[in-house]
Amino acid sequence: MANKKQIWFLDVDGVFNILQRHKERDHAFAAFKRTVWPIPMARYLLQAIVDNRYVHPVWLSAWGDSAVMWNEYSLTPHFPVAYHISEKQEKYAKELYPQFAEGRIDGKLVAAQYYLRKFPGRQAVWIEDGFCPETVEWAQQQGHVLVDTTQEAIRDRLLVEDDLEKAAYRFVDMIQERIAR
């Protein structure tokens, strides 16, 4: 994997935007009519992800194209947006991956698989606040890494409040260590 960038799918809510009752909302997004509670290291974490030469970051969030506001917030280049996909793309994805056509399946999983078709053999890392069983099964079968921010140890690392830049780089390093296992 040393020569190929990993595809990092990034969710917004539950990852970069976590309600913290003791914090006031951030007004940087007021113009977009969004109420947000950025994690303390949000800007630094996005910068650390961009700085990692092995990472190709992609938004996989219900925010859709609006997720790039986080790039503007963190002064980082806009990431590609993989979710939502159009009806035409979803139809094509289900033709390519018939297992997705068999009943209701997580739309983000369909979008992730559809995006990955452009990068055969690349490992995916998906950072999200909880995963559907079919996503866990897919990741295990394909050798992808899921980082679940509902796990207390992960969430605690995201909500750290001191030495934010160092904490952000440590978070990225922790994920790289998971990949190396």
C-alpha positions, 0 to 999 in steps of 0.5 A, a space after each residue: 500500500 506504500 505506493 497507493 493512496 488510501 481512500 478515506 471516506 469522511 462523514 461530517 456529523 458525528 465525526 467533525 460535528 459533534 454536539 458538545 453540550 458545554 460548548 456554544 455552536 460555531 457561527 462560521 456556518 451561519 451563512 449556510 444556515 447550519 448549526 454546527 458544533 465542530 470538534 475542537 480539532 476539526 480544522 487541524 484534523 482536516 489539515 493533518 489528513 491533507 498533509 498525509 501523502 498516503 491519504 486521498 480524502 473523500 466526503 461521504 456525508 449526508 451534507 452532500 456537496 455542502 461538506 466542502 464548507 468544512 474545507 473552507 472552514 479549515 482552509 484546505 482544498 475541496 475534497 471530492 464528494 461521493 455521497 449522494 449519488 444520482 439515481 442514474 449512478 445508483 442504478 449503474 452501481 446496482 448493475 455493477 454490484 448486484 448484491 446491492 440490488 437485493 433489498 434495502 442497503 445503506 446508500 453510503 455503502 453503495 456510494 462508497 463502492 461506486 466511488 472505489 470502482 475508479 480506484 481498483 485495489 485501493 484500500 478504503 478507510 471509512 470514518 463514521 459514527 456507526 456502521 450498518 451490518 452490511 457495511 461491516 461485512 463488506 469492510 471485512 470481506 474487502 480488507 477495508 478499515 472502519 473507524 467508528 466514532 461512537 466508540 468511546 476511545 475514538 470519540 475521546 480522541 476527537 474531543 480532546 481540547 489541548 494541543 489540538 494540532 498534535 492531537 490531530 496528527 496523532 489521530 491520523 497516525 492511530 488510523 495508519 497504525 490500524 491499517 498496518 495491522 
